[in-house]
């Protein structure tokens, strides 16, 4: 099952950019296959991200495994720290 990272390529918030990049870097370093979905390019993707997250105001980055919600950056970071990334990503 592919891991999907919803992100935005258009953000003035440096923290959002750092969080997105950290997620991508960790997934790549651990060779975890993933797909990036840029919500700034298509409002349907933003709507899908919010539907999967179950939060009508969710902001990127958000992570899911196909249509199963995994969590946001804070949850991702906690999973990495606890060495439970594969469990978090539902792999």
TIGUNU-319666 format. One line per field, with one value per residue: residue number from 1; residue in one letter; x, y, z of N, C-alpha, C, O, CB in turn. Coordinates in steps of 0.1 Angstrom, whole numbers. Glycine has a CB too. Layout:
N
num NUM ...
residu a ...
n.xx X ...
n.yy Y ...
n.zz Z ...
ca.xx X ...
ca.yy Y ...
ca.zz Z ...
c.xx X ...
c.yy Y ...
c.zz Z ...
o.xx X ...
o.yy Y ...
o.zz Z ...
cb.xx X ...
cb.yy Y ...
cb.zz Z ...
//
This chain:
91
num 1 2 3 4 5 6 7 8 9 10 11 12 13 14 15 16 17 18 19 20 21 22 23 24 25 26 27 28 29 30 31 32 33 34 35 36 37 38 39 40 41 42 43 44 45 46 47 48 49 50 51 52 53 54 55 56 57 58 59 60 61 62 63 64 65 66 67 68 69 70 71 72 73 74 75 76 77 78 79 80 81 82 83 84 85 86 87 88 89 90 91
residu x x x x x x x x x x x x x x x x x x x x x x x x x x x x x x x x x x x x x x x x x x x x x x x x x x x x x x x x x x x x x x x x x x x x x x x x x x x x x x x x x x x x x x x x x x x
n.xx 8 6 22 9 17 4 10 21 33 33 37 40 49 75 79 60 71 96 87 74 95 112 96 96 123 129 113 124 151 147 138 111 84 66 40 37 14 5 -14 -18 -20 -44 -77 -94 -77 -70 -94 -98 -77 -85 -109 -100 -84 -104 -110 -121 -106 -79 -44 -16 15 -1 -5 -12 -22 -29 -63 -65 -61 -31 -18 -7 21 31 23 37 63 64 61 85 104 97 105 85 77 69 46 30 27 12 22
n.yy -12 22 49 81 115 144 176 211 231 258 279 303 298 289 269 249 242 231 210 194 188 173 150 139 135 116 94 89 82 59 44 41 36 62 86 119 144 174 198 224 226 215 219 198 178 189 189 161 154 166 153 126 130 136 162 193 215 208 211 209 193 161 127 96 61 49 52 54 71 83 103 136 159 161 137 120 126 118 91 84 91 72 50 36 39 23 10 33 42 22 -1
n.zz 0 -9 8 13 11 19 9 5 -21 -20 4 29 54 72 91 83 58 67 82 63 46 63 68 42 38 58 50 25 33 47 27 21 1 -13 -21 -33 -28 -40 -26 -33 -59 -68 -58 -52 -43 -18 -5 -4 12 36 41 44 67 84 93 87 86 84 79 57 65 59 65 50 44 16 17 44 73 87 102 114 112 138 150 133 139 166 163 149 168 188 175 159 133 111 121 126 100 90 77
ca.xx 0 14 20 7 20 -3 19 19 45 31 35 49 52 88 77 53 81 105 80 72 108 116 88 101 137 129 107 134 162 143 134 97 77 55 36 35 3 5 -28 -19 -23 -58 -85 -100 -67 -71 -107 -96 -68 -93 -119 -93 -80 -116 -109 -124 -96 -66 -34 -5 15 -9 0 -22 -18 -41 -73 -64 -54 -21 -16 -1 35 34 22 48 76 64 64 99 111 94 109 73 73 62 33 23 24 3 29
ca.yy 0 34 60 94 127 156 188 222 237 272 282 313 294 282 256 240 238 223 197 186 183 163 138 134 131 104 84 85 76 46 37 38 41 72 95 133 151 189 203 238 225 211 220 185 171 195 184 147 153 169 142 115 134 138 175 202 226 202 218 200 180 151 114 85 49 48 61 52 83 79 114 148 160 158 122 114 128 110 77 83 91 60 39 29 45 14 9 46 42 10 -9
ca.zz 0 -9 17 6 19 13 12 -3 -26 -18 18 35 67 72 99 74 48 74 86 50 41 73 65 29 40 65 41 15 39 51 15 22 -11 -10 -32 -28 -34 -37 -25 -38 -74 -71 -46 -50 -34 -5 0 -1 24 48 43 50 80 93 99 76 85 84 71 54 59 64 60 50 37 7 22 58 78 97 111 109 114 152 152 126 147 178 158 146 181 195 166 155 121 102 127 123 85 87 67
c.xx 9 11 19 9 13 6 15 32 44 27 45 53 64 87 70 63 91 99 78 85 114 109 94 115 137 123 117 146 159 137 119 90 66 52 33 23 3 -9 -29 -22 -37 -66 -92 -90 -68 -83 -105 -87 -77 -104 -112 -89 -92 -116 -111 -114 -81 -57 -23 7 6 -5 -11 -16 -30 -52 -75 -55 -44 -19 -10 14 39 33 33 61 76 67 78 107 109 99 97 68 65 48 25 19 15 9 30
c.yy 12 44 73 105 138 168 200 228 253 275 293 309 285 269 246 234 228 209 188 180 172 150 131 128 117 92 79 78 62 37 32 44 51 80 109 138 166 195 217 237 221 211 206 176 176 190 169 146 156 159 130 118 135 152 185 214 221 209 208 203 170 138 104 73 46 58 60 63 78 91 126 148 156 143 115 114 120 95 75 82 78 47 30 35 36 11 21 46 31 2 -24
c.zz 0 2 9 16 12 18 3 -8 -24 -4 22 49 67 80 90 64 55 77 74 46 50 70 52 31 47 57 31 21 43 39 15 10 -6 -22 -26 -35 -30 -37 -30 -53 -77 -58 -42 -41 -20 2 4 11 37 51 49 64 90 99 87 76 86 74 68 63 67 58 60 42 29 13 37 64 89 107 105 113 129 155 145 134 159 174 155 159 189 187 162 142 112 108 124 109 81 76 72
o.xx 18 -1 26 4 17 8 6 41 54 16 57 61 64 93 74 64 95 106 80 85 119 115 96 118 145 129 119 151 168 133 116 90 58 59 28 23 1 -15 -40 -25 -41 -63 -95 -95 -66 -83 -110 -90 -75 -107 -117 -90 -90 -122 -102 -114 -72 -60 -21 8 5 -1 -18 -6 -40 -49 -85 -44 -47 -19 -7 20 48 42 38 68 86 73 84 116 119 96 98 56 54 38 13 7 11 2 35
o.yy 13 47 75 105 142 170 198 229 259 273 292 316 274 259 234 222 218 199 176 168 162 139 119 117 108 81 67 68 53 26 21 56 48 81 110 138 169 196 222 248 223 204 204 169 168 186 165 137 149 156 124 109 135 154 186 221 229 213 198 214 170 138 103 74 41 70 64 64 70 88 127 137 149 138 105 105 114 88 64 74 73 36 18 35 40 10 20 51 30 -3 -32
o.zz 8 5 -1 27 1 30 -5 0 -27 0 19 55 62 76 91 62 49 76 74 42 45 70 52 26 44 57 29 15 43 40 11 8 3 -32 -15 -48 -18 -48 -33 -59 -89 -48 -31 -32 -10 14 15 20 47 63 59 73 102 110 79 66 88 63 76 69 79 46 70 35 34 13 43 61 97 119 93 117 131 162 150 135 163 181 158 160 195 191 162 140 107 100 121 106 69 67 64
cb.xx -10 13 33 -8 36 -18 34 10 47 20 36 42 40 99 69 41 89 110 66 66 118 114 73 101 145 120 94 139 167 132 143 90 72 60 23 48 -11 14 -32 -6 -13 -57 -95 -102 -53 -71 -118 -89 -57 -100 -125 -81 -72 -116 -95 -138 -98 -66 -28 -1 29 -24 12 -35 -13 -46 -87 -60 -64 -7 -8 -7 41 24 8 50 77 50 55 104 106 79 120 63 85 69 35 32 36 -11 43
cb.yy 0 41 61 94 129 158 184 233 234 277 270 326 287 291 259 246 250 230 200 195 194 167 141 145 141 105 88 98 84 46 25 43 30 81 90 141 144 196 203 245 215 196 231 177 173 210 185 140 164 183 137 111 147 128 177 207 236 187 230 202 174 154 110 89 38 34 58 38 92 77 110 161 174 166 117 120 143 111 74 95 103 59 31 30 50 0 7 58 43 15 -4
cb.zz 12 -23 27 1 21 18 10 4 -41 -28 27 35 74 78 111 67 42 87 92 39 40 87 63 18 48 78 34 8 51 62 11 35 -19 2 -39 -30 -30 -48 -10 -35 -79 -77 -48 -63 -40 -5 -10 -13 23 46 29 42 80 103 106 77 97 81 78 39 58 62 67 44 46 5 16 63 85 89 123 116 111 162 147 112 151 184 146 137 190 198 172 166 113 101 142 126 77 84 65
//
